[in-house]
Amino acid sequence: MACDGDTAVPLPTYTPYPTYTPYPVPTPEVVVKEVIVEKIVVVTATPISTPTQVLRSTPTPVSGTQVGNTILSQDTIWTVAGSPYHINGTMQIPQGVTLTLDPGTTVIMSGGTFKLAGSFIATGTEQNPISISDDDRFTNPDVVLFFVPDGGEIRIDHATIKGIQRLLRGNYAEFEIYDSRLIDLELDKLMSKQPSGDTYTNEQHIYRSTLTMERNIFRNVGTIQPFSSLVLLRFNCFDGQPPMFHQLTSPHRGAYNQINFNSIYGVTTQDIENGAVGRGRHSRRVNCIILS
């Protein structure tokens, strides 16, 4: 009780605050729905394969000059810089046109041929000879180095000619070769008559031509068989296979063949007597020195 002077004043009655009652936490409602799974598709990621590296060999470039079917229209010179010249077609040299090979030039016959009515001049030197050879891939016996259908000039000095199936065939050719080496080749093929009994066609052999061969080395050279041609075979050396010379008809121009002053290795006197060298009834002065 409080005092207010002499009169007692009663205190107000204390009423406590109501007790805090927290709101109830609602219980979460669990709703279960029926799910029907018809198909389960499992997607598996396919790894991207690393591409396999394919190793391709780079073709080796062929050096030199490729010569296919060609007709020369003017005088032409082949040089060392353009060598080797790969002849895989017919190189035609028309009348009045000259193909000249400089000293040191290399020619590889890859199934091709020189067909000429003009001139082929190959002039090498002792220090820089010209080289003409056949590609080993081609063994066709009909492939010929020089084909002269009706007149043409061929002159070769200081050259090596190797592995040629046939060196020359045709008509009215002027063929000269000096100071050269001829190795593993046929100058002309020994051919029999046609099955019908007819004579040879002119273009099958060397016909009505002049062949001059001096100061050369022949190694394993086969048949020399001209028809109605003049042959001057002098001051040469034959080594290996004995040469076989046939002249079946008389030389043209009223001349006689001269096969003399030649040296022959690996041939006996009996070979000479049996006609292995210089056979032909129109040959004169078959004069050889036999060296063992």
C-alpha positions in Angstrom: 0.0 0.0 0.0 1.3 3.4 -0.8 1.2 6.4 1.3 -0.3 9.6 0.1 -0.1 11.8 3.1 -2.1 10.1 5.8 -4.4 8.2 3.5 -3.5 4.8 2.4 -3.9 4.2 -1.3 -4.0 0.5 -2.4 -1.7 -0.7 -5.2 -3.2 -2.0 -8.5 -3.4 -5.7 -8.8 -0.6 -7.1 -11.2 -2.0 -9.1 -14.0 0.8 -11.2 -15.7 1.0 -11.4 -19.4 -0.3 -14.6 -21.0 2.1 -17.4 -21.6 3.4 -17.5 -25.2 2.0 -20.4 -27.0 3.9 -21.0 -30.3 2.0 -21.8 -33.3 2.0 -25.4 -34.2 4.4 -26.4 -36.9 2.4 -28.0 -39.7 3.2 -31.5 -40.5 4.2 -31.7 -44.2 1.8 -33.6 -46.3 3.4 -36.5 -48.2 1.6 -37.0 -51.5 2.4 -40.2 -53.3 1.4 -40.4 -56.9 1.5 -43.6 -58.9 4.1 -43.4 -61.7 4.0 -46.1 -64.4 7.4 -46.5 -66.2 6.8 -48.1 -69.5 10.4 -48.0 -70.9 13.8 -47.1 -69.6 16.1 -45.8 -72.2 19.7 -45.7 -71.3 21.7 -43.3 -73.4 25.4 -44.1 -73.5 27.7 -41.5 -74.9 29.8 -42.9 -77.7 33.3 -41.6 -77.5 34.6 -40.0 -80.7 37.4 -42.2 -82.0 40.7 -40.5 -82.9 41.2 -41.0 -86.7 44.0 -43.3 -87.5 46.7 -41.5 -89.3 47.3 -43.1 -92.8 50.9 -42.9 -93.8 51.2 -42.3 -97.6 54.6 -42.5 -99.2 55.4 -39.5 -101.2 56.3 -40.6 -104.7 59.9 -39.9 -105.6 59.9 -37.3 -108.4 61.6 -38.6 -111.5 64.4 -36.3 -112.4 65.1 -35.1 -115.9 62.7 -34.7 -118.8 59.7 -36.9 -119.8 59.3 -37.3 -123.6 56.1 -38.8 -124.8 54.7 -38.8 -128.4 56.3 -35.8 -129.9 56.9 -34.3 -133.3 59.8 -31.9 -133.5 59.0 -28.8 -135.5 62.5 -27.2 -135.5 66.1 -28.0 -134.7 66.4 -29.0 -131.1 69.3 -29.5 -128.7 69.2 -31.8 -125.7 71.6 -30.9 -122.9 73.1 -32.2 -119.6 70.9 -29.9 -117.7 67.7 -31.5 -119.1 69.1 -35.1 -118.5 68.1 -37.8 -118.2 65.6 -37.7 -121.1 63.0 -40.5 -120.5 61.6 -41.6 -123.9 58.3 -43.3 -123.3 56.6 -42.5 -126.6 57.5 -42.0 -130.3 59.9 -39.0 -130.8 59.5 -38.1 -134.5 62.2 -36.1 -136.3 60.8 -34.9 -139.6 62.8 -34.4 -142.7 64.9 -31.2 -142.5 64.9 -31.2 -138.7 67.9 -32.1 -136.5 68.0 -33.4 -133.0 71.4 -32.8 -131.4 72.7 -34.3 -128.1 75.3 -32.3 -126.3 78.3 -34.1 -124.7 77.3 -35.8 -121.4 73.6 -36.0 -122.3 71.8 -39.1 -120.9 68.8 -40.8 -122.6 66.8 -43.6 -121.1 64.5 -45.5 -123.4 61.3 -46.4 -121.5 59.5 -48.2 -124.2 59.8 -45.4 -126.7 61.6 -45.0 -130.0 63.1 -42.4 -132.3 61.3 -42.3 -135.7 63.2 -40.1 -138.1 63.3 -38.8 -141.5 65.6 -36.0 -140.5 68.9 -36.1 -138.5 69.9 -37.5 -135.1 73.4 -36.2 -134.1 74.9 -37.3 -130.8 78.4 -36.0 -130.4 80.1 -36.8 -127.1 83.7 -36.5 -126.0 86.1 -38.9 -124.3 85.7 -37.0 -121.1 81.9 -36.5 -121.4 80.4 -39.4 -123.4 76.7 -39.6 -124.3 74.7 -42.4 -122.6 71.7 -44.2 -124.2 70.2 -47.1 -122.3 67.0 -49.1 -122.0 64.8 -49.2 -119.0 64.9 -52.7 -117.5 61.1 -52.8 -117.2 60.7 -53.0 -121.0 61.6 -56.2 -122.7 59.5 -56.0 -125.8 61.7 -57.4 -128.6 59.9 -55.1 -131.1 61.1 -52.0 -129.4 63.7 -50.3 -131.6 66.0 -47.4 -130.8 66.0 -45.9 -134.3 63.2 -46.5 -136.9 63.9 -44.9 -140.3 60.9 -45.6 -142.6 62.3 -43.9 -145.7 65.7 -42.1 -145.3 67.3 -40.4 -142.4 70.8 -39.7 -140.9 72.1 -41.0 -137.6 75.6 -40.1 -136.4 77.0 -41.0 -133.0 80.4 -40.2 -131.5 81.8 -41.1 -128.1 78.7 -42.7 -126.6 77.7 -45.7 -124.5 74.6 -47.6 -125.8 73.5 -50.4 -123.5 70.7 -52.9 -123.2 68.8 -51.9 -126.4 66.6 -54.6 -127.9 67.1 -53.5 -131.4 69.4 -50.7 -132.5 68.1 -49.9 -136.0 65.6 -50.9 -138.6 64.2 -49.2 -141.7 65.1 -48.1 -145.2 67.7 -45.9 -146.8 69.3 -44.9 -143.4 72.8 -43.4 -143.1 74.0 -44.8 -139.9 77.5 -43.9 -138.5 78.9 -44.7 -135.1 82.5 -44.0 -133.9 84.6 -44.4 -130.8 81.6 -45.8 -128.8 80.7 -48.7 -126.6 77.8 -51.0 -127.5 76.9 -53.4 -124.7 74.2 -56.1 -124.5 72.2 -55.3 -127.6 71.1 -56.4 -131.0 72.0 -54.3 -134.0 69.2 -56.2 -135.8 67.2 -59.4 -135.2 67.9 -62.6 -137.1 64.4 -63.3 -138.6 63.1 -66.2 -140.6 60.9 -65.8 -143.7 57.2 -65.3 -143.3 55.1 -68.5 -142.9 53.6 -67.9 -146.3 57.1 -68.1 -147.8 57.1 -64.5 -148.8 60.3 -62.5 -148.4 60.8 -60.0 -145.6 59.2 -56.6 -145.7 61.6 -53.8 -146.0 60.8 -52.3 -142.6 61.5 -55.5 -140.7 65.3 -55.1 -141.1 68.0 -52.7 -142.2 67.3 -52.3 -145.9 69.3 -50.4 -148.6 71.2 -48.5 -145.9 74.8 -47.6 -145.2 76.3 -48.6 -141.9 79.7 -47.3 -140.9 81.0 -48.6 -137.5 84.7 -47.8 -136.6 86.8 -47.8 -133.5 84.0 -49.1 -131.3 83.9 -51.7 -128.5 81.1 -54.3 -129.0 80.3 -56.4 -125.9 77.7 -59.1 -126.2 76.3 -57.7 -129.4 74.1 -60.0 -131.4 73.3 -60.3 -135.1 74.2 -57.7 -137.7 71.8 -58.5 -140.6 71.4 -55.9 -143.3 69.6 -56.4 -146.6 71.0 -54.9 -149.8 73.1 -52.6 -147.6 76.7 -51.4 -147.4 78.5 -52.3 -144.2 81.8 -50.8 -143.2 82.9 -52.5 -140.0 86.5 -51.6 -139.2 89.0 -51.1 -136.4 86.5 -52.4 -133.8 86.9 -54.7 -130.8 84.4 -57.4 -130.1 84.2 -58.9 -126.6 81.9 -61.7 -125.3 79.3 -63.1 -127.6 80.8 -63.5 -131.1 79.2 -61.2 -133.7 77.1 -62.8 -136.4 77.0 -61.0 -139.7 74.5 -61.8 -142.4 74.3 -60.1 -145.8 71.6 -62.0 -147.7 71.6 -59.8 -150.8 74.2 -57.8 -152.5 74.9 -54.3 -151.2 73.4 -51.4 -153.1 75.4 -48.8 -154.9 77.6 -51.5 -156.4 79.9 -51.6 -153.5 81.3 -54.4 -151.3 81.1 -54.7 -147.5 84.4 -54.1 -145.7 84.7 -56.0 -142.4 88.4 -55.8 -141.5 91.0 -54.8 -138.9 88.8 -55.9 -136.1 89.9 -57.6 -132.8 87.8 -60.3 -131.3 88.0 -61.7 -127.8 86.6 -65.1 -126.9 86.4 -66.4 -130.5 88.4 -69.2 -131.9 89.7 -69.8 -135.5 87.1 -72.5 -135.8 84.3 -70.0 -135.1 85.6 -67.9 -138.0 85.8 -70.9 -140.3 82.3 -72.0 -139.2 80.9 -68.6 -140.3 80.2 -67.2 -136.8 81.8 -64.0 -138.0 81.5 -62.4 -141.4 79.0 -64.8 -142.9 77.6 -63.6 -146.2 78.5 -64.3 -149.8 78.7 -60.6 -150.6 81.3 -59.7 -148.0 84.9 -59.1 -148.9 88.1 -58.7 -146.8 86.8 -60.4 -143.7 89.9 -59.7 -141.7 90.0 -60.2 -137.9 92.6 -60.5 -135.2 91.7 -63.1 -132.6 92.7 -62.3 -129.1 92.4 -64.8 -126.2 
